[in-house]
Amino acid sequence: MRKILMVNILLFLIGINLKGQSAYEVERKQDSLGLYSSKYGLFAGMGYNMHSARDFYGFYMGLPDGGVRSFSGIGVNLGGVWEKGLNEKMNMILKGGVFDLSGSFQEKYNIENVGTDGEPVTAKMEATFEASLTSLGVEPLLSYEVSKGINLLGGGEINYLLSAKYSQNEIVTNKNDGVPAFTENNKWERNTETNKAIPTEAKPSSILLGLTFGGSYDIELTRKFITSIDMMYSLGLMSITSKPTWGVSSLRLGITGKYVGERPCPPGMTRNAEGQCEELPCPAGQIRNEDGECECRKGMFVNKRGDCEWPPCAERNQKRNEIGECIQFLFAEVKAEPILTSGLPATTSDIELKEAESITEQSIINYIFFEEKSASIPSRYIKMSDETEVANFTEEKGGISGDVMKTYYNVLNILGYRLSINPFANVTLQTYNMGGSEAGMSDLPDRRIDSVSRYLQAVWKIPEFRIKRQIYNLAPEIARSNDKMLLDEYRRVEINVDTANLGILRPVQMKNLVLRMNRPRIDFLFDIMPMTKIESWKLKVTQQDKILHEVSGKVPEDKTKPVEYTSWFAGATANQINPNISTLDYELEVKDRNGEIAKAKNSLNLKYVKFDPKLKPEESDSTFRIYYFVFNDSDVQRDIRNLSRYLNDIDFDAFSSKVTITGYTDKKGDPNTNRLLSDARARELANYLKEKKELNLARTSAAGRGFVELFDNSLPEGRIYNRLVVVEVSTPMKEKEKLEDLIEGCFVLIFSDENEMKSKSVLDYLQQRGAKDIFIEKYSPKGLDKTYYRVRSKSYKEVKEAVEVRGKLNVYLRQLSLEKPPSVDCSKKEKK
């Protein structure tokens, strides 16, 4: 036993020197509970078990009376460990695991007996006993660091015996000397037991208590991992059995690997990149005083939130540096100014995105075109066969909004539906003898008419007596033509009606909802204070990640700053805006010649108003498509009556409604001729509308674009539809701004003295026109060292028209936006 104890001590001393000059650098800092960070690990080791039993003879063996019998054994121990610091020197440790407490002994003794020859003989006996004891143990310990890494440990232990078994045997070793066998089994061995539970007569105990003490040495492998070499002595305080009294103690040598948990730093400290705790930096603007407390820098004050704050710099293009000095920087701000449909600045910056009803009227080509040498209706035309589909068909379903050609390809069903609900209307199907490649097919025109007639009869139940047939020969100049496109346009069946029922061929009207903005224009006002010349600028309007508008510019060499503002005609792109997002964001980026960049961000509130079909829409955005021009002709024809009727039906304001007329041609012909022809078509229609509706000259535009391939010009119907004029009529939403209320009651223009000559030209124009109820006066607002002209009039139209004609509108509106117009009493009779 002494030799084993010396070996353990030697191993412990060797472990202490494994790291040589190892410094126990594992940091221990208090956390918020006043304890230290936890360590978690596993241990493994060997134990030298020392058993001591009084009056122990094994179990029913014939051992001589030996008093206290001592024996020993070696066991393997495995388990886990948890450790928590209590202060800088002491730790609380909880170990738990499986402990092997086994031991064994072998003893020799003599028994006097009578030999086989009847003579006395001495039987030499050898007894072997092995105890196999396994326990589940918990050891609560305290450790004290006596030196860096070297700790003394002490505490208690509680063991629960999981298994308590024994093996034993007694044998005669000199049976050849005439020693007789045992009479009970006729063998030279007895009391043989293998792996048997301790008898209940011995009153075995399940719980064993003890004391544990020893030492350990911690070796830091990394900041997170520690290895400990432990030597512990466990003193058993309780007997394994009561009869006999049998106790066990153990000397253990083991190794423990521990993971060090994150150690929170004490209050007022933080962990740096190296993992060390250091004092927290003071909040912005504060420094530590001699007592280690944070306080405001000299010259700063404490704001309402309790933060240190520098007084603002004198100029907007100045900011404080780290030491509190005011330094200049490139300053930029941007502000959005929505402009009303009247051209005046709005009094609020909110934008209203409103659903409006859009009406599209599209003229119908009452032709069915056929392929060469074919009498079958081409597959591109929409044909119905299901009775339910026919029964549920309406004219609204026949028109496909936004797709002119799909609406046209539904022509058989649109006209069939109209004929079915008008029993007094007769139809004439007309076609031509084409000649040429079809000269030998004399029945082809009849078969083409039959295809259309059968469809109208079978699907739309139009009686045969209401359908007439006409076949004509082509004009000689057309029949002899080598122009395939021209011939393709006559390879058709025309669906004509009697003059009393021309309404059958009326345009198709389609309605859908579009988004309209109550601020068609938004001006972005720049406020830039440069340190040197500005090189470039860029403005971007976004909604989340989607760019709605982007504009940029370079600053000329002779200029220091860019333009004062830029305009975005947002009404034209209203349908690109997501109405479910409540803001429009905009950003100005400015770059100077030194490469310095300044950015300014802001946003506009967006209100979404859904369309209410019960209310009369405040805006009708309507498109009327007509194709009434034939090749190389610009005379206004049949469908102009439909357009005139349409303008009479809608809520059309000849002064404020905007009419845009655009003419187009097909691909045939000379480009210059086509451009002139389309322009003539558009202007002739504009002149007609101005004459009939008294349209406002300033709100009506007409132009031709020549050939733009709106539709497939390889098909005859595509070319005919390309010879169209598009009329767009837009009536703006009624404004509800306070400034507009003022305009309706009394219109006010404010001119600064700097623009006196320009303002007088407008005033002279008004007086020359004999405008009524106009009052002109000078006034000087308080606090402003300027003189202004103020014009008051109940006639908004007269004043606005004067400004438009003189081209001064933007100049004066910019002045008007500088201050809120005063309330005006238009009843004042002073006239100047």
LOTIBA-260478 format. One line per field, with one value per residue (C-alpha): residue in three letters; x, y, z. Coordinates in steps of 0.05 Angstrom, whole numbers. Layout:
% LOTIBA-260478
code: (ALA|...)
x: (X|...)
y: (Y|...)
z: (Z|...)
This chain:
% LOTIBA-260478
code: (MET|ARG|LYS|ILE|LEU|MET|VAL|ASN|ILE|LEU|LEU|PHE|LEU|ILE|GLY|ILE|ASN|LEU|LYS|GLY|GLN|SER|ALA|TYR|GLU|VAL|GLU|ARG|LYS|GLN|ASP|SER|LEU|GLY|LEU|TYR|SER|SER|LYS|TYR|GLY|LEU|PHE|ALA|GLY|MET|GLY|TYR|ASN|MET|HIS|SER|ALA|ARG|ASP|PHE|TYR|GLY|PHE|TYR|MET|GLY|LEU|PRO|ASP|GLY|GLY|VAL|ARG|SER|PHE|SER|GLY|ILE|GLY|VAL|ASN|LEU|GLY|GLY|VAL|TRP|GLU|LYS|GLY|LEU|ASN|GLU|LYS|MET|ASN|MET|ILE|LEU|LYS|GLY|GLY|VAL|PHE|ASP|LEU|SER|GLY|SER|PHE|GLN|GLU|LYS|TYR|ASN|ILE|GLU|ASN|VAL|GLY|THR|ASP|GLY|GLU|PRO|VAL|THR|ALA|LYS|MET|GLU|ALA|THR|PHE|GLU|ALA|SER|LEU|THR|SER|LEU|GLY|VAL|GLU|PRO|LEU|LEU|SER|TYR|GLU|VAL|SER|LYS|GLY|ILE|ASN|LEU|LEU|GLY|GLY|GLY|GLU|ILE|ASN|TYR|LEU|LEU|SER|ALA|LYS|TYR|SER|GLN|ASN|GLU|ILE|VAL|THR|ASN|LYS|ASN|ASP|GLY|VAL|PRO|ALA|PHE|THR|GLU|ASN|ASN|LYS|TRP|GLU|ARG|ASN|THR|GLU|THR|ASN|LYS|ALA|ILE|PRO|THR|GLU|ALA|LYS|PRO|SER|SER|ILE|LEU|LEU|GLY|LEU|THR|PHE|GLY|GLY|SER|TYR|ASP|ILE|GLU|LEU|THR|ARG|LYS|PHE|ILE|THR|SER|ILE|ASP|MET|MET|TYR|SER|LEU|GLY|LEU|MET|SER|ILE|THR|SER|LYS|PRO|THR|TRP|GLY|VAL|SER|SER|LEU|ARG|LEU|GLY|ILE|THR|GLY|LYS|TYR|VAL|GLY|GLU|ARG|PRO|CYS|PRO|PRO|GLY|MET|THR|ARG|ASN|ALA|GLU|GLY|GLN|CYS|GLU|GLU|LEU|PRO|CYS|PRO|ALA|GLY|GLN|ILE|ARG|ASN|GLU|ASP|GLY|GLU|CYS|GLU|CYS|ARG|LYS|GLY|MET|PHE|VAL|ASN|LYS|ARG|GLY|ASP|CYS|GLU|TRP|PRO|PRO|CYS|ALA|GLU|ARG|ASN|GLN|LYS|ARG|ASN|GLU|ILE|GLY|GLU|CYS|ILE|GLN|PHE|LEU|PHE|ALA|GLU|VAL|LYS|ALA|GLU|PRO|ILE|LEU|THR|SER|GLY|LEU|PRO|ALA|THR|THR|SER|ASP|ILE|GLU|LEU|LYS|GLU|ALA|GLU|SER|ILE|THR|GLU|GLN|SER|ILE|ILE|ASN|TYR|ILE|PHE|PHE|GLU|GLU|LYS|SER|ALA|SER|ILE|PRO|SER|ARG|TYR|ILE|LYS|MET|SER|ASP|GLU|THR|GLU|VAL|ALA|ASN|PHE|THR|GLU|GLU|LYS|GLY|GLY|ILE|SER|GLY|ASP|VAL|MET|LYS|THR|TYR|TYR|ASN|VAL|LEU|ASN|ILE|LEU|GLY|TYR|ARG|LEU|SER|ILE|ASN|PRO|PHE|ALA|ASN|VAL|THR|LEU|GLN|THR|TYR|ASN|MET|GLY|GLY|SER|GLU|ALA|GLY|MET|SER|ASP|LEU|PRO|ASP|ARG|ARG|ILE|ASP|SER|VAL|SER|ARG|TYR|LEU|GLN|ALA|VAL|TRP|LYS|ILE|PRO|GLU|PHE|ARG|ILE|LYS|ARG|GLN|ILE|TYR|ASN|LEU|ALA|PRO|GLU|ILE|ALA|ARG|SER|ASN|ASP|LYS|MET|LEU|LEU|ASP|GLU|TYR|ARG|ARG|VAL|GLU|ILE|ASN|VAL|ASP|THR|ALA|ASN|LEU|GLY|ILE|LEU|ARG|PRO|VAL|GLN|MET|LYS|ASN|LEU|VAL|LEU|ARG|MET|ASN|ARG|PRO|ARG|ILE|ASP|PHE|LEU|PHE|ASP|ILE|MET|PRO|MET|THR|LYS|ILE|GLU|SER|TRP|LYS|LEU|LYS|VAL|THR|GLN|GLN|ASP|LYS|ILE|LEU|HIS|GLU|VAL|SER|GLY|LYS|VAL|PRO|GLU|ASP|LYS|THR|LYS|PRO|VAL|GLU|TYR|THR|SER|TRP|PHE|ALA|GLY|ALA|THR|ALA|ASN|GLN|ILE|ASN|PRO|ASN|ILE|SER|THR|LEU|ASP|TYR|GLU|LEU|GLU|VAL|LYS|ASP|ARG|ASN|GLY|GLU|ILE|ALA|LYS|ALA|LYS|ASN|SER|LEU|ASN|LEU|LYS|TYR|VAL|LYS|PHE|ASP|PRO|LYS|LEU|LYS|PRO|GLU|GLU|SER|ASP|SER|THR|PHE|ARG|ILE|TYR|TYR|PHE|VAL|PHE|ASN|ASP|SER|ASP|VAL|GLN|ARG|ASP|ILE|ARG|ASN|LEU|SER|ARG|TYR|LEU|ASN|ASP|ILE|ASP|PHE|ASP|ALA|PHE|SER|SER|LYS|VAL|THR|ILE|THR|GLY|TYR|THR|ASP|LYS|LYS|GLY|ASP|PRO|ASN|THR|ASN|ARG|LEU|LEU|SER|ASP|ALA|ARG|ALA|ARG|GLU|LEU|ALA|ASN|TYR|LEU|LYS|GLU|LYS|LYS|GLU|LEU|ASN|LEU|ALA|ARG|THR|SER|ALA|ALA|GLY|ARG|GLY|PHE|VAL|GLU|LEU|PHE|ASP|ASN|SER|LEU|PRO|GLU|GLY|ARG|ILE|TYR|ASN|ARG|LEU|VAL|VAL|VAL|GLU|VAL|SER|THR|PRO|MET|LYS|GLU|LYS|GLU|LYS|LEU|GLU|ASP|LEU|ILE|GLU|GLY|CYS|PHE|VAL|LEU|ILE|PHE|SER|ASP|GLU|ASN|GLU|MET|LYS|SER|LYS|SER|VAL|LEU|ASP|TYR|LEU|GLN|GLN|ARG|GLY|ALA|LYS|ASP|ILE|PHE|ILE|GLU|LYS|TYR|SER|PRO|LYS|GLY|LEU|ASP|LYS|THR|TYR|TYR|ARG|VAL|ARG|SER|LYS|SER|TYR|LYS|GLU|VAL|LYS|GLU|ALA|VAL|GLU|VAL|ARG|GLY|LYS|LEU|ASN|VAL|TYR|LEU|ARG|GLN|LEU|SER|LEU|GLU|LYS|PRO|PRO|SER|VAL|ASP|CYS|SER|LYS|LYS|GLU|LYS|LYS)
x: (0|56|87|22|13|83|70|7|44|100|51|17|84|101|34|49|111|79|71|136|129|53|18|-53|-82|-155|-190|-238|-284|-347|-414|-477|-491|-424|-403|-356|-366|-382|-337|-363|-322|-310|-262|-229|-180|-158|-174|-135|-190|-173|-222|-223|-268|-273|-287|-292|-286|-314|-383|-386|-313|-269|-219|-185|-202|-160|-189|-188|-177|-153|-150|-148|-162|-157|-218|-235|-275|-313|-360|-374|-357|-389|-350|-371|-327|-346|-291|-221|-194|-252|-293|-354|-347|-398|-372|-414|-400|-391|-339|-309|-296|-275|-223|-196|-151|-119|-102|-68|-80|-75|-127|-110|-144|-139|-107|-131|-84|-114|-55|-59|-46|-43|-87|-57|-114|-117|-177|-192|-244|-262|-313|-343|-373|-399|-430|-462|-430|-438|-383|-399|-331|-299|-231|-182|-127|-63|-20|-32|-64|-53|-116|-135|-203|-248|-320|-365|-389|-452|-450|-507|-487|-510|-479|-451|-428|-373|-335|-298|-266|-227|-181|-133|-65|-32|-84|-29|-2|-60|-107|-177|-232|-285|-341|-397|-380|-325|-279|-215|-250|-310|-350|-343|-386|-382|-410|-462|-500|-480|-526|-582|-558|-498|-547|-514|-524|-546|-520|-449|-427|-356|-308|-264|-202|-141|-110|-110|-68|-101|-66|-94|-93|-132|-175|-235|-205|-171|-140|-136|-95|-129|-107|-162|-171|-241|-253|-313|-355|-406|-401|-418|-447|-467|-447|-388|-369|-338|-316|-278|-236|-202|-141|-156|-113|-147|-150|-207|-220|-262|-295|-297|-364|-367|-352|-395|-355|-373|-420|-388|-341|-342|-301|-252|-229|-175|-228|-205|-253|-242|-281|-339|-326|-364|-425|-415|-391|-369|-301|-278|-259|-206|-256|-268|-338|-364|-382|-397|-341|-327|-375|-430|-497|-545|-608|-677|-659|-600|-549|-491|-500|-460|-494|-512|-462|-478|-485|-524|-464|-424|-418|-379|-316|-293|-266|-327|-301|-349|-323|-353|-379|-417|-489|-549|-624|-682|-756|-813|-865|-927|-959|-1035|-1068|-1078|-1002|-1000|-960|-1001|-1007|-993|-941|-987|-1000|-1066|-1066|-1136|-1169|-1205|-1250|-1217|-1263|-1236|-1278|-1251|-1281|-1295|-1270|-1330|-1287|-1268|-1203|-1189|-1126|-1110|-1151|-1186|-1259|-1247|-1250|-1177|-1162|-1141|-1215|-1251|-1307|-1353|-1389|-1411|-1484|-1470|-1413|-1458|-1515|-1468|-1435|-1443|-1416|-1371|-1340|-1327|-1282|-1214|-1186|-1116|-1114|-1141|-1129|-1160|-1222|-1224|-1216|-1280|-1318|-1362|-1388|-1395|-1435|-1472|-1493|-1518|-1557|-1588|-1616|-1640|-1689|-1705|-1633|-1614|-1543|-1510|-1449|-1407|-1345|-1305|-1284|-1209|-1185|-1110|-1089|-1163|-1189|-1207|-1245|-1312|-1348|-1297|-1333|-1398|-1363|-1331|-1399|-1426|-1373|-1394|-1468|-1467|-1431|-1482|-1540|-1512|-1483|-1524|-1589|-1595|-1649|-1626|-1678|-1642|-1576|-1566|-1508|-1470|-1411|-1374|-1317|-1255|-1240|-1194|-1137|-1139|-1149|-1088|-1045|-983|-988|-1001|-1016|-1071|-1101|-1100|-1142|-1198|-1196|-1251|-1325|-1355|-1411|-1455|-1523|-1579|-1575|-1630|-1587|-1517|-1513|-1496|-1427|-1416|-1349|-1339|-1335|-1290|-1282|-1226|-1193|-1128|-1089|-1087|-1047|-1078|-1010|-990|-924|-876|-820|-759|-726|-651|-617|-542|-485|-419|-348|-324|-356|-408|-390|-454|-521|-571|-642|-677|-749|-761|-813|-778|-727|-764|-738|-796|-757|-683|-651|-580|-540|-471|-457|-428|-358|-383|-433|-421|-486|-535|-606|-650|-703|-724|-793|-822|-886|-910|-980|-953|-925|-979|-994|-923|-933|-953|-1014|-1005|-940|-954|-893|-852|-778|-731|-657|-611|-537|-489|-415|-365|-299|-260|-298|-339|-409|-470|-537|-604|-665|-738|-806|-876|-938|-982|-1056|-1093|-1166|-1203|-1256|-1327|-1375|-1433|-1403|-1392|-1318|-1279|-1236|-1253|-1192|-1219|-1188|-1227|-1196|-1221|-1197|-1241|-1184|-1170|-1102|-1077|-1140|-1151|-1225|-1265|-1313|-1367|-1340|-1329|-1403|-1389|-1333|-1377|-1432|-1382|-1356|-1427|-1441|-1381|-1367|-1326|-1300|-1280|-1233|-1198|-1205|-1142|-1149|-1091|-1100|-1047|-1049|-1014|-1007|-990|-922|-940|-916|-861|-843|-846|-913|-939|-917|-953|-1014|-1019|-1010|-1065|-1112|-1098|-1106|-1169|-1201|-1176|-1206|-1272|-1273|-1254|-1310|-1362|-1340|-1304|-1242|-1191|-1133|-1082|-1109|-1113|-1055|-1055|-996|-980|-926|-927|-914|-906|-920|-974|-1002|-976|-971|-961|-1036|-1088|-1127|-1063|-1048|-1119|-1118|-1051|-1086|-1118|-1125|-1123|-1162|-1147|-1193|-1173|-1212|-1170|-1194|-1226|-1177|-1194|-1135|-1147|-1109|-1157|-1216|-1186|-1178|-1251|-1271|-1216|-1152|-1089|-1022|-963|-906|-842|-815|-756|-803|-842|-835|-858|-915|-939|-942|-991|-1032|-1033|-1057|-1114|-1136|-1133|-1178|-1228|-1225|-1275|-1269|-1193|-1158|-1084|-1046|-976|-960|-899|-906|-880|-809|-794|-753|-789|-849|-900|-956|-1020|-1073|-1142|-1195|-1258|-1241|-1190|-1196|-1178|-1117|-1092|-1102|-1064|-1005|-1005|-1007|-950|-911|-898|-935|-875|-840|-898|-917|-847|-856|-924|-895|-850|-906|-978|-1026|-1064|-1139|-1169|-1234|-1254|-1309|-1259|-1273|-1206|-1183|-1115)
y: (0|48|35|51|115|137|124|167|225|220|223|284|320|302|331|397|406|385|457|482|557|554|616|604|659|639|703|707|767|776|771|807|756|766|695|672|639|565|508|443|380|306|267|199|165|106|92|51|21|3|-45|-58|-111|-134|-208|-219|-292|-284|-313|-380|-395|-430|-374|-371|-314|-256|-195|-137|-162|-110|-118|-73|-65|-20|12|58|122|163|222|296|359|428|486|556|610|640|692|701|642|594|552|509|441|386|320|261|194|120|94|25|5|-67|-104|-174|-216|-285|-319|-385|-425|-497|-545|-608|-670|-747|-773|-829|-877|-860|-819|-745|-698|-622|-595|-533|-486|-426|-379|-326|-271|-217|-161|-126|-60|-5|60|122|179|254|296|369|402|468|487|539|565|566|586|601|537|496|482|447|411|384|362|303|246|205|138|94|22|1|-67|-107|-178|-225|-287|-334|-403|-448|-503|-555|-544|-609|-661|-707|-712|-758|-702|-729|-692|-652|-697|-647|-649|-702|-649|-615|-546|-515|-450|-435|-375|-335|-265|-273|-219|-206|-246|-209|-238|-191|-132|-95|-19|18|87|102|169|195|253|273|318|327|374|392|430|469|476|527|498|556|612|565|498|476|409|390|336|313|272|258|215|189|166|121|134|78|2|-36|-91|-93|-166|-163|-89|-74|-5|22|84|104|142|170|199|228|280|328|368|431|480|551|586|658|702|764|825|866|924|982|937|902|848|871|835|799|772|816|858|932|994|1014|1076|1137|1158|1205|1272|1248|1235|1203|1248|1235|1192|1147|1174|1197|1271|1319|1353|1425|1469|1417|1416|1361|1357|1334|1261|1267|1263|1310|1355|1410|1476|1479|1512|1580|1557|1500|1476|1467|1408|1391|1348|1300|1355|1399|1449|1474|1455|1466|1410|1401|1413|1391|1388|1372|1387|1362|1413|1381|1425|1428|1415|1491|1500|1529|1499|1457|1478|1407|1358|1297|1259|1226|1165|1154|1100|1130|1098|1094|1088|1062|1063|1023|1023|955|934|897|853|780|767|700|664|657|602|586|592|574|629|635|608|676|696|677|628|599|532|523|544|567|611|642|653|689|732|808|865|884|815|821|881|865|928|946|896|924|862|813|857|857|781|777|815|756|749|824|835|769|790|858|826|775|830|873|830|886|893|858|844|840|796|825|796|800|757|762|732|722|660|646|656|582|579|612|583|610|677|639|591|648|681|613|606|672|661|591|617|673|624|566|604|669|641|696|673|662|712|768|753|779|763|807|789|842|841|879|943|929|971|931|863|876|900|862|892|831|873|910|845|814|872|855|780|790|785|851|851|911|932|975|1050|1048|1003|1031|1026|952|975|1025|1023|977|1012|983|1006|992|1025|1064|1102|1178|1226|1290|1324|1314|1350|1349|1400|1382|1444|1441|1475|1466|1502|1481|1489|1489|1483|1428|1378|1337|1320|1263|1258|1191|1177|1106|1063|1010|983|1005|1067|1110|1170|1186|1248|1275|1332|1364|1434|1481|1507|1578|1557|1540|1505|1464|1484|1507|1454|1398|1374|1304|1296|1241|1237|1203|1146|1139|1067|1047|1068|1016|1046|998|1032|1095|1136|1159|1166|1214|1226|1280|1265|1321|1315|1372|1381|1353|1288|1303|1274|1298|1261|1286|1240|1255|1226|1244|1215|1175|1166|1112|1125|1066|1075|1078|1059|1091|1160|1200|1194|1258|1240|1205|1183|1161|1136|1135|1093|1103|1076|1116|1137|1097|1094|1163|1199|1248|1263|1256|1198|1157|1146|1219|1221|1169|1211|1273|1234|1208|1278|1301|1242|1247|1299|1341|1411|1448|1492|1444|1377|1358|1329|1295|1272|1229|1203|1142|1107|1036|1014|1025|1087|1139|1156|1231|1225|1181|1232|1288|1245|1225|1297|1319|1267|1288|1363|1355|1318|1370|1426|1390|1380|1452|1475|1429|1430|1497|1463|1504|1517|1512|1444|1410|1381|1345|1313|1257|1205|1171|1097|1066|991|989|924|868|900|833|821|862|878|900|950|978|987|1022|1076|1104|1167|1160|1212|1217|1259|1270|1312|1326|1312|1368|1399|1407|1449|1513|1551|1525|1546|1615|1613|1596|1655|1705|1692|1724|1735|1765|1797|1822|1891|1857|1833|1897|1902|1831|1838|1902|1866|1817|1872|1913|1853|1843|1914|1914|1853|1891|1841|1857|1858|1862|1900|1917|1945|1950|1926|1911|1851|1859|1834|1834|1890|1884|1914|1868|1875|1840|1826|1804|1779|1737|1714|1658|1642|1713|1719|1649|1659|1725|1692|1633|1677|1720|1658|1682|1628|1592|1657|1681|1615|1608|1675|1654|1593|1635|1656|1638|1684|1730|1725|1773|1811|1813|1862|1918|1972|2007|1998|2016)
z: (0|16|-52|-88|-48|-66|-140|-139|-105|-156|-214|-183|-177|-250|-272|-237|-280|-346|-368|-341|-334|-348|-321|-301|-344|-346|-330|-272|-271|-232|-267|-246|-191|-158|-179|-232|-299|-301|-325|-351|-363|-358|-314|-317|-269|-229|-157|-106|-62|10|45|120|152|225|239|165|143|74|69|104|90|142|150|219|265|240|275|225|155|103|27|-34|-108|-169|-201|-259|-247|-300|-295|-305|-267|-260|-229|-209|-179|-112|-108|-134|-94|-82|-128|-118|-152|-164|-189|-206|-239|-234|-185|-183|-109|-122|-79|-67|-23|-21|45|63|127|153|178|218|191|188|125|81|117|184|206|226|166|156|99|68|48|1|4|-50|-43|-95|-82|-144|-120|-168|-143|-171|-133|-123|-92|-72|-62|-47|-77|-54|-98|-57|-116|-189|-216|-152|-112|-48|-48|5|14|21|-21|-28|-63|-83|-94|-162|-157|-97|-114|-93|-115|-68|-64|-15|-43|-15|-45|-19|-35|-60|11|30|51|43|3|38|60|40|-35|-41|-71|-50|-54|-20|-11|-85|-106|-171|-182|-127|-91|-19|26|60|127|120|118|59|55|-9|11|30|57|61|62|3|3|-40|-91|-165|-214|-271|-338|-387|-457|-489|-463|-467|-446|-381|-361|-287|-255|-191|-131|-81|-19|-5|67|75|137|130|128|65|109|183|195|188|192|125|100|40|26|-39|-65|-134|-189|-250|-305|-319|-382|-372|-419|-393|-406|-428|-369|-366|-348|-286|-292|-329|-367|-435|-469|-523|-585|-545|-496|-439|-397|-401|-380|-425|-466|-444|-484|-542|-518|-449|-419|-354|-297|-244|-205|-266|-277|-344|-351|-408|-444|-430|-470|-476|-441|-418|-461|-439|-452|-406|-463|-471|-531|-565|-580|-654|-701|-728|-801|-831|-870|-806|-759|-697|-703|-649|-605|-613|-664|-718|-787|-856|-899|-963|-944|-984|-972|-1017|-1009|-1052|-1071|-1104|-1157|-1167|-1234|-1237|-1236|-1166|-1108|-1061|-989|-964|-987|-984|-1048|-1064|-1109|-1132|-1172|-1232|-1284|-1352|-1412|-1478|-1541|-1599|-1668|-1698|-1766|-1793|-1838|-1833|-1871|-1903|-1924|-1998|-2032|-1965|-1943|-1871|-1818|-1793|-1724|-1697|-1695|-1630|-1642|-1589|-1589|-1517|-1506|-1435|-1459|-1512|-1462|-1413|-1466|-1460|-1500|-1441|-1443|-1517|-1507|-1479|-1448|-1469|-1526|-1591|-1634|-1584|-1582|-1658|-1663|-1622|-1677|-1698|-1627|-1614|-1678|-1669|-1599|-1623|-1680|-1632|-1586|-1644|-1685|-1734|-1759|-1824|-1845|-1913|-1922|-1979|-2012|-2078|-2136|-2127|-2192|-2198|-2160|-2143|-2215|-2224|-2157|-2176|-2115|-2065|-2051|-2037|-1991|-1952|-1942|-1921|-1867|-1835|-1846|-1815|-1753|-1743|-1753|-1711|-1653|-1649|-1679|-1732|-1781|-1852|-1880|-1842|-1878|-1949|-1996|-2045|-2088|-2128|-2178|-2158|-2193|-2253|-2225|-2160|-2193|-2238|-2180|-2159|-2089|-2046|-1984|-2022|-2048|-1979|-1953|-2003|-1988|-1937|-1920|-1899|-1848|-1865|-1837|-1864|-1851|-1799|-1754|-1760|-1684|-1695|-1719|-1662|-1625|-1566|-1499|-1445|-1374|-1325|-1265|-1270|-1218|-1222|-1180|-1153|-1162|-1235|-1223|-1165|-1160|-1120|-1090|-1078|-1020|-1029|-992|-1025|-1000|-1072|-1141|-1150|-1204|-1211|-1178|-1181|-1156|-1147|-1128|-1102|-1070|-1030|-1080|-1143|-1178|-1203|-1228|-1235|-1263|-1260|-1287|-1293|-1269|-1322|-1311|-1301|-1247|-1174|-1159|-1200|-1219|-1161|-1174|-1221|-1239|-1242|-1281|-1235|-1263|-1326|-1285|-1232|-1251|-1234|-1161|-1110|-1075|-1015|-995|-956|-976|-1035|-1018|-1053|-1047|-1073|-1082|-1095|-1112|-1112|-1149|-1091|-1093|-1030|-1032|-994|-992|-970|-961|-950|-964|-986|-953|-1001|-992|-1030|-1048|-1079|-1133|-1108|-1164|-1126|-1132|-1195|-1212|-1204|-1263|-1328|-1365|-1432|-1496|-1562|-1618|-1689|-1756|-1802|-1849|-1911|-1945|-1970|-1946|-1888|-1891|-1827|-1836|-1801|-1731|-1717|-1698|-1644|-1615|-1615|-1580|-1530|-1512|-1501|-1454|-1408|-1354|-1403|-1385|-1448|-1407|-1360|-1396|-1433|-1504|-1538|-1611|-1644|-1715|-1744|-1812|-1834|-1860|-1933|-1968|-1961|-1888|-1899|-1934|-1878|-1826|-1862|-1873|-1799|-1778|-1826|-1797|-1726|-1740|-1780|-1723|-1673|-1715|-1717|-1641|-1627|-1672|-1642|-1569|-1564|-1536|-1499|-1547|-1492|-1469|-1537|-1576|-1643|-1679|-1726|-1715|-1783|-1782|-1713|-1713|-1661|-1690|-1734|-1803|-1837|-1828|-1865|-1801|-1768|-1823|-1823|-1747|-1754|-1795|-1734|-1693|-1617|-1579|-1504|-1462|-1389|-1339|-1276|-1206|-1169|-1121|-1048|-1025|-986|-1039|-1092|-1049|-1049|-1125|-1135|-1092|-1105|-1145|-1119|-1153|-1115|-1155|-1124|-1142|-1176|-1231|-1237|-1313|-1323|-1275|-1308|-1375|-1345|-1312|-1377|-1414|-1364|-1369|-1445|-1445|-1402|-1345|-1291|-1215|-1216|-1160|-1163|-1103|-1073|-1003|-960|-914|-843|-834|-910|-940|-1008|-1043|-1076|-1125|-1105|-1157|-1135|-1181|-1179|-1250|-1242|-1316|-1338|-1293|-1309|-1384|-1381|-1346|-1394|-1456|-1431|-1412|-1341|-1302|-1273|-1254|-1213|-1183|-1157|-1122|-1097|-1063|-1019|-973|-958|-996|-948|-941|-991|-991|-1064|-1049|-1040|-1091|-1095|-1166|-1192)
